Amino acid sequence: MKPPKRTKSGVDSVTKGNTGEFYALAELSRHGWVAAQTPRNSHVYDILARKRSRHVDVRVKTKTSDAHVFQWNAKKDGGIFGEIGQTDFCILVDIPESHDQFPRFYVVPTQILHDWLTMDFKTWLETPGPIKKQRSADNKRRLFYMDDDETKQGHGYLVKLKPYLGNWKILERR
């Protein structure tokens, strides 16, 4: 069995993902949700949560401070999330380098992330590469950069995500 890939921070990708899920679970509990992790390697959701009569299905995506992007891998059909439900959310967990700092959480409806990633990929495909070569529709990586440069394709997500930073109330409104 091949060992998990390590990030620059020295944390392997599986441990990093698990850490993000545990942070998200703790934060959901702190906000009054009863939350539980789904079984490992669940293909859709990472967490199921309930608060009074409201339930939400949560996907967690984690990055550490050594990465400048959140990254998804498209499925064979080009889709990223599969079927998106009405109570479907992504919690993006941005873990800082310092253990003295708390992670940043972005609570975003999955449909919004899907639309952003789809549009970015479409624009990327339609724009010639650096050597004027047509880009491949077979590329499976979907990225967005956590910076404030909205002039570059796939960038500017610090600005786009601002309304979702720590916005736990959104889980109760949709």
N, C-alpha and C positions, 0 to 999 in steps of 0.2 A: 504494500500500500504506500502510495506516494505521500510524503509529509505535506501539510498545508503550507501554502505560500506565505512568506513573511513580508510584512510591510517595512518601510524604512524605520518605523518606530520599534521594530523587533517583535511586534505582536503579530501572530499569524492571522490570516483573514477569518478563519472560523472563530477564534477567540474574540476578535474584534467585533464580529457580528453578534456573538452571544452577549458580549458586554453591552452593546447598544440595545439589545432586546431587554436585558435586565434593567438598564436605566429607564427604558420606556415603561416597563411594567411598574417600577417603583413610582415613577412620576404619575402614571395613570391612577395608581392607588392613592397617592397623595392628593389627587384631585377628586377623590370620592368614587372612583370606578372600581368595580370588582373585575379584575383582569386575570387572564390565564394564558400561558404560552400554549401554542398548538404543538403537536408532536414534531420532533426534529424532522427536517427535510419536507415539511408540508409544502406543497407546490404553490399555495396561494397566500394564506395569511400566516402571520407570526404570532399574533395575539388576538384573542376574542375578549371583548369587554362589555360590561353592562353597568348602567347607572339608572336606578328606578326602572322605568319601562323602556328605556332607550338602550339599544345595543349597537356596537360598532365592530367592524372587522378591520384589523390593523396590519399593515405591512411595515416593517422596520428596515431602514437603510442607514448604515453607519459609516462614518469616515472619521479618521483621526487627524490631528493637526498637521501631520506630515503630508497629507494629501490635499490637493487644491480642488478636487472634483468629487462629486458623488457619481458613481458609475453603475449602470445597469447593463445586463446582457440580454439582447433580444432573443426570443425563441426562434425556432426554425421558420415559423410563418411570418417573422418580422415583428410580432407583437411583443410587448414588454410585460404587461400585467395580466394578460388573459382577460377573463370576464370581470368587469368592474361593476360592483353593486352600488346601491344607493347609499349604503352606510359604510363605504369603503374609503379608508384613509391611509396615508403614509405618514409615519413619524420619521423624520430625518434627524439622526442623532449625530451631532458634531462634537467629538470628544477632544478637549484641549490637551496640550502636552503636559501641563502642570497638574499634579494631583490635588493642588490647592484650589483649582477652578472647577466649576460645575459645567457639565455639557450644555450645549445649546440644542433646543428641540424646536423643530419646525413641524407643525401639524397641518398637513395639506390634504385636501380631498384628492384621491388617487386620479380622478378624471382630469383634474387640472395638471398634474404632473404628466399624465399621458399626453395631453394636448401639447404641452411645452416640448416634451422630448420628441414627439412625432414631428412637430413643426421644425424644430432644430435639425433633425435628421434629414427632412425633406430639403431644407435650405442647404445643408451640407452637401447632399447629393447633387443639387443643381449648380453648385459652385465648383469650378475647376480647382483641382489641388495645386500645390505650390509649383509643380512642374507642368501645369496646364493639362493634366491628365484627368480623365473622367473618374470620379470616385465610384467605389463599388457598393451596390445595393446589398451585397452579401455581408458587409461589415456588421458585426453584432454588437459592438460597443455603443452605448448611449451615455453621453457625459453631459454634466453641466458644471461649470466652473464657479466656485464660490468667490467671486470678486465683484467689483462694482463697474466694470467696463462694459457698458451696454452696447458699445459700437462693434464689438466682435461677436460673431456667431457662436452660440453656446456659452457665452459669458454673461456676466451681469446678474447672476442669480442671488447675490446678497441683496440686491435691490428688489428683484421679483419676489423673493421669499420673506421680505420684511413684514408684511401683514400676517404671516403665519408663524413668526418667531414667538414661541411660548403661548400660542393661541389655543389653549386647551378648551376654551368655550365653544370653538367651532364644532367640536364633537357633539355638542348638545343641540346645535341649531339646525343642522342639515337634515 
